Amino acid sequence: MKIDARLLIAASLLAVAAPAAAAVSPAVGKALNAAAAAAKSRNAAGVAAAIGQARAAASTAEEREKTAQMAGFAFTAVGQYGQAAAALEQVGAPCNQLGPLYYRAGQLDKAVAIARKCPGGASQIMVAQAMTRQGNHKAAIAAYNALIKSNGPKAIYLENLAGAQFKSGDKKAYLATTTRLIKSDPSAARWKVLLTELQNHNMRSEAKLGLYHLMFTTGTLERASDYQDFARLALINGQAAVAKAALDKVGGGGDPMSQKLAAAAAAGVSKESAEAVKLSATPATAFKGGNAYLGLGDYAKAIAAYEKAIAANGLDADFARVFKGIAATRGGQKAVAIATFKTVNEKSGMKDVADLWSLYASTR
């Protein structure tokens, strides 16, 4: 959930143009032409040498100004953003040009100091992004909230606000912001931003499996390695048919791991119906029975098995609550799903995934 830093300097890159021709001495003119040629060929050493020559030869105010302008243009062209900004600052370049250049140069304190005095949403976004890069997530949150207050809840502000909230550890606020985003646009692209962010964080295997189910459902799984991991976790939890569906989606694979997973999934599917009946009969194994029925797509029987596990209140009770909610969502029982997700304990390690599934169910 990030604004590409390159967008923030787009205006400055366009604005830092080669200076217009002016009455300068032959020595200065020759050096400026050399700097322009070096910039065109992306020759950083050539740019530095030519600008140095122009500065040494410049003797009038106009020559010094044209040299500074060329330095801004040429150094920007070769990625020397700090030197470009310093040169342009000497000739009074506008804040919306200087701030992004200092930001791109990594001189964040200076970029922020300039941007805070610069009107416009782009400058304030840059302030928030700089705070994020510095690890000051609370300041970034305040900056995005100020942007939302003054300019409205634009998606780009909400996306970055959610990212800052997540990194700050304020999961309640993060979910509230992502809820606003998803409810306004429950597209696969929107879910991809949200779920990919969460995928990169550590969580217990049952929660990761629930997350993969949501990514699979929303069409946001892309990498073959993710499908393999999904299949592996599904097999561990007795969801052989789910594992097979995941592997079938990417067309299997010739590597040993893919072949091993595919063989295990095929073997599991062949006996999953019998396993579902057997495991669902006893509260101690009812969670696994529910998983088998979930894999088979028999959501009513999966829900019944999960309810038996929940009633037993064992160590897998919250796992059962999450997967009961998943089964209810897929079975079209939206109200049952949302009510079930709400009962998941905060301390179980399953609450974040339950909340995401509840959000998904609410958009159905």
C-alpha positions in Angstrom: 0.0 0.0 0.0 2.5 2.6 -1.2 2.6 5.5 -3.5 5.5 5.0 -5.9 8.1 7.6 -5.0 8.7 8.2 -8.7 5.2 9.7 -8.9 6.2 12.3 -6.4 9.0 13.6 -8.5 7.3 13.4 -11.9 6.5 17.1 -11.9 10.0 18.0 -11.0 11.5 15.8 -13.7 9.3 17.4 -16.3 9.9 20.9 -14.9 13.7 20.6 -14.8 14.2 21.4 -18.4 17.3 22.5 -20.3 17.7 26.2 -19.9 16.9 28.5 -22.8 19.8 30.0 -24.8 21.2 33.1 -23.3 24.1 35.5 -23.9 27.0 33.8 -22.2 30.7 33.7 -22.8 32.0 31.1 -25.3 33.7 29.2 -22.4 30.5 29.0 -20.4 28.4 28.1 -23.5 30.8 25.3 -24.5 30.6 23.8 -21.0 26.8 24.0 -20.9 26.5 22.3 -24.2 28.9 19.6 -23.0 26.7 19.1 -19.9 23.6 18.8 -22.0 25.3 16.2 -24.2 26.5 14.3 -21.2 23.0 14.4 -19.7 21.5 13.0 -22.9 23.9 10.1 -22.9 23.4 9.6 -19.1 27.1 10.2 -18.5 27.2 11.2 -14.8 31.0 11.8 -14.8 30.7 14.0 -17.9 27.9 16.0 -16.4 29.9 16.7 -13.2 33.0 17.7 -15.2 31.1 20.0 -17.6 29.1 21.7 -14.8 32.4 22.2 -12.9 33.9 23.9 -15.9 30.8 26.1 -16.4 30.9 27.2 -12.8 34.5 28.0 -13.0 34.0 30.1 -16.1 30.8 31.9 -15.1 31.4 35.5 -14.1 28.1 37.2 -14.5 24.8 36.7 -12.6 23.1 35.5 -15.8 25.9 33.0 -16.5 25.7 31.6 -12.9 21.9 31.3 -13.2 22.1 29.5 -16.5 24.8 27.2 -15.1 22.6 26.4 -12.0 19.6 25.7 -14.3 21.7 23.4 -16.5 23.1 21.7 -13.3 19.5 21.0 -12.2 18.6 19.6 -15.6 21.7 17.5 -16.1 22.1 16.1 -12.6 18.4 15.1 -12.6 18.9 13.3 -15.9 21.7 11.2 -14.5 20.0 10.5 -11.1 22.1 12.9 -9.1 19.0 14.4 -7.4 20.7 16.0 -4.4 23.1 17.9 -6.6 20.3 18.9 -8.9 18.2 20.2 -5.9 21.2 22.1 -4.4 21.9 23.8 -7.7 18.3 24.8 -8.3 17.8 26.0 -4.7 20.5 28.6 -5.4 18.4 30.2 -8.1 15.1 30.1 -6.2 13.4 27.1 -7.8 9.9 26.5 -6.5 9.2 24.3 -3.5 7.2 21.7 -5.6 10.3 21.1 -7.6 12.9 21.1 -4.8 11.0 18.9 -2.3 10.6 15.9 -4.6 14.3 16.1 -5.7 15.5 16.1 -2.1 13.1 13.3 -1.3 14.5 11.2 -4.2 18.0 12.0 -3.0 17.2 10.5 0.4 17.6 13.9 2.2 14.2 13.4 3.9 14.5 16.0 6.6 15.2 18.7 4.0 12.5 17.4 1.7 9.9 17.5 4.6 11.0 21.0 5.7 10.4 22.3 2.2 7.2 20.3 1.6 5.6 21.5 4.8 5.7 25.0 3.4 4.5 24.0 -0.1 0.8 24.0 -1.0 -0.8 21.1 -2.8 -1.7 17.5 -2.0 1.5 16.1 -3.7 3.7 17.8 -1.2 1.7 16.6 1.7 1.8 13.1 0.4 5.5 13.4 0.2 5.6 14.4 3.8 3.7 11.3 4.8 5.8 9.1 2.6 9.0 10.5 4.2 7.6 9.8 7.7 7.0 6.3 6.6 10.5 5.8 5.2 11.9 7.2 8.5 9.7 4.7 10.5 7.6 7.5 12.0 4.3 5.8 11.3 2.3 7.9 13.8 3.4 11.0 12.0 2.5 9.4 8.6 -0.9 8.5 9.9 -1.5 12.1 11.1 -0.4 13.4 7.6 -2.7 11.1 5.7 -5.6 11.9 8.0 -5.0 15.6 7.4 -5.0 14.9 3.6 -8.3 13.1 3.9 -9.8 15.8 6.0 -8.8 18.5 3.5 -9.3 16.7 0.2 -11.7 13.9 1.0 -11.2 10.1 1.3 -9.4 9.4 -2.0 -8.4 5.8 -2.5 -4.7 6.6 -2.7 -4.8 8.4 0.7 -6.7 5.5 2.3 -4.4 2.9 0.9 -1.3 4.6 2.3 -3.1 5.4 5.6 -3.9 1.7 6.0 -0.3 0.8 5.3 0.9 3.2 8.0 -1.6 1.9 10.5 -0.6 -1.7 9.8 3.1 -0.9 10.3 2.3 1.0 13.5 0.5 -2.0 15.0 -2.9 -0.4 15.1 -4.8 -3.3 13.6 -8.2 -1.9 14.6 -7.7 1.3 12.7 -6.1 -0.6 9.8 -9.2 -2.8 9.5 -11.5 0.2 9.7 -9.6 1.9 6.8 -9.4 -1.2 4.7 -13.1 -1.8 5.3 -13.8 1.7 3.8 -11.7 0.7 0.8 -13.1 -2.7 0.2 -16.8 -1.6 0.6 -16.3 1.1 -2.0 -14.4 -1.2 -4.3 -14.4 -4.9 -3.6 -12.5 -5.7 -6.8 -9.7 -8.3 -7.1 -7.2 -5.5 -7.4 -8.3 -3.9 -4.2 -8.1 -7.3 -2.3 -4.7 -8.0 -3.8 -3.2 -4.9 -2.3 -4.7 -5.7 1.1 -4.0 -9.5 1.2 -0.5 -9.3 -0.3 0.5 -6.9 2.5 -0.8 -9.3 5.1 0.8 -12.3 3.5 4.2 -11.0 4.2 3.7 -11.1 8.0 4.2 -14.1 10.3 1.1 -16.0 11.4 0.2 -19.4 12.6 -0.3 -22.1 9.9 -4.1 -22.3 10.4 -4.4 -18.6 9.9 -2.2 -18.7 6.8 -4.4 -21.4 5.4 -7.5 -19.2 6.0 -5.7 -16.3 4.3 -4.8 -18.5 1.3 -8.5 -19.5 1.1 -9.4 -15.9 0.9 -6.8 -15.1 -1.7 -7.9 -18.0 -3.7 -11.5 -16.9 -3.4 -10.8 -13.3 -4.4 -8.5 -14.3 -7.3 -5.4 -12.7 -5.8 -3.1 -15.7 -5.7 -0.6 -15.4 -8.6 2.8 -17.1 -7.8 3.2 -20.8 -8.3 5.0 -21.0 -5.0 2.0 -19.5 -3.2 -0.3 -22.2 -4.7 2.2 -24.8 -3.6 2.2 -23.4 -0.1 -1.6 -23.3 -0.1 -1.7 -26.9 -1.2 0.8 -28.0 1.5 -1.1 -26.3 4.3 -4.4 -27.7 3.0 -3.0 -31.2 3.0 -1.6 -30.8 6.5 -5.1 -29.8 7.6 -6.9 -32.6 5.8 -8.3 -30.5 2.9 -7.0 -32.7 0.1 -9.6 -31.6 -2.5 -8.6 -28.0 -1.7 -5.0 -28.9 -2.3 -5.8 -30.5 -5.6 -7.8 -27.5 -6.7 -4.9 -25.2 -5.9 -2.4 -27.4 -7.8 -4.8 -27.8 -10.7 -5.0 -24.0 -11.0 -1.3 -23.7 -11.9 -1.2 -26.8 -14.0 1.0 -28.9 -11.6 4.7 -28.8 -12.3 7.6 -31.1 -13.1 9.7 -30.3 -10.1 9.9 -32.9 -7.3 7.9 -30.8 -4.8 5.0 -30.3 -7.2 4.9 -34.0 -8.0 5.0 -35.0 -4.4 2.2 -32.6 -3.5 0.1 -33.7 -6.5 0.4 -37.4 -5.5 -0.5 -36.6 -1.9 -3.5 -34.6 -3.0 -4.7 -37.3 -5.3 -4.3 -40.0 -2.6 -6.1 -37.7 -0.1 -9.0 -37.0 -2.4 -9.6 -40.7 -3.0 -10.4 -41.3 0.7 -11.7 -37.9 1.8 -15.4 -38.8 1.8 -14.8 -41.7 4.2 -12.5 -39.6 6.3 -15.1 -36.8 6.6 -17.7 -39.2 8.0 -15.3 -40.9 10.4 -13.6 -37.8 11.7 -16.9 -35.8 12.1 -18.3 -38.4 14.4 -16.2 -37.5 17.4 -15.8 -34.0 19.0 -12.0 -34.5 19.3 -11.6 -34.9 15.6 -14.6 -33.0 14.4 -12.5 -30.0 13.2 -10.6 -32.3 10.9 -13.9 -33.8 9.7 -15.2 -30.3 8.9 -12.0 -29.6 6.9 -12.6 -32.7 4.9 -16.2 -31.7 4.1 -15.0 -28.2 3.3 -12.6 -29.6 0.8 -15.4 -31.7 -0.8 -17.6 -28.6 -1.0 -20.3 -30.0 1.3 -20.7 -26.8 3.3 -23.7 -27.9 5.4 -21.9 -30.9 6.7 -18.7 -28.9 7.2 -20.6 -26.4 9.3 -22.2 -29.2 11.4 -18.8 -30.7 12.1 -17.2 -27.4 13.0 -20.0 -26.7 15.4 -19.3 -30.0 17.1 -15.7 -28.9 17.5 -16.7 -25.5 18.8 -19.0 -27.0 21.3 -16.2 -29.2 22.6 -14.2 -26.0 23.3 -10.9 -27.6 22.7 -7.7 -26.1 21.4 -9.0 -26.1 17.9 -12.3 -24.3 18.7 -11.2 -20.9 17.2 -9.8 -22.7 14.2 -13.2 -24.3 13.8 -14.9 -20.9 14.1 -12.9 -19.4 11.3 -13.4 -22.3 8.9 -17.1 -22.6 9.9 -17.4 -19.0 8.8 -15.6 -19.8 5.5 -17.9 -22.7 4.9 -20.9 -20.5 5.7 -19.7 -17.8 3.3 -19.2 -20.2 0.5 -22.6 -21.8 1.3 -24.3 -18.5 0.9 -25.1 -18.1 4.6 -23.8 -14.5 5.0 -25.4 -13.7 8.3 -24.1 -17.0 9.9 -20.6 -16.3 8.5 -20.4 -12.8 9.9 -21.8 -13.8 13.3 -19.3 -16.7 13.5 -16.3 -14.6 12.6 -17.2 -12.1 15.4 -16.8 -14.9 18.0 -13.2 -15.6 17.2 -10.9 -14.9 20.2 -8.4 -12.1 19.9 -5.7 -14.2 21.5 -6.0 -17.2 19.2 -3.9 -15.9 16.4 -6.9 -16.2 14.1 -8.7 -12.9 14.7 -7.1 -10.9 11.8 -8.0 -13.5 9.2 -11.5 -13.8 10.7 -12.0 -10.1 10.4 -10.9 -10.2 6.8 -13.2 -13.0 5.9 -16.0 -11.1 7.7 -15.2 -8.1 5.5 -15.4 -10.3 2.4 -18.7 -11.8 3.5 -20.2 -8.4 4.1 -19.5 -7.5 0.4 -21.3 -10.5 -1.0 
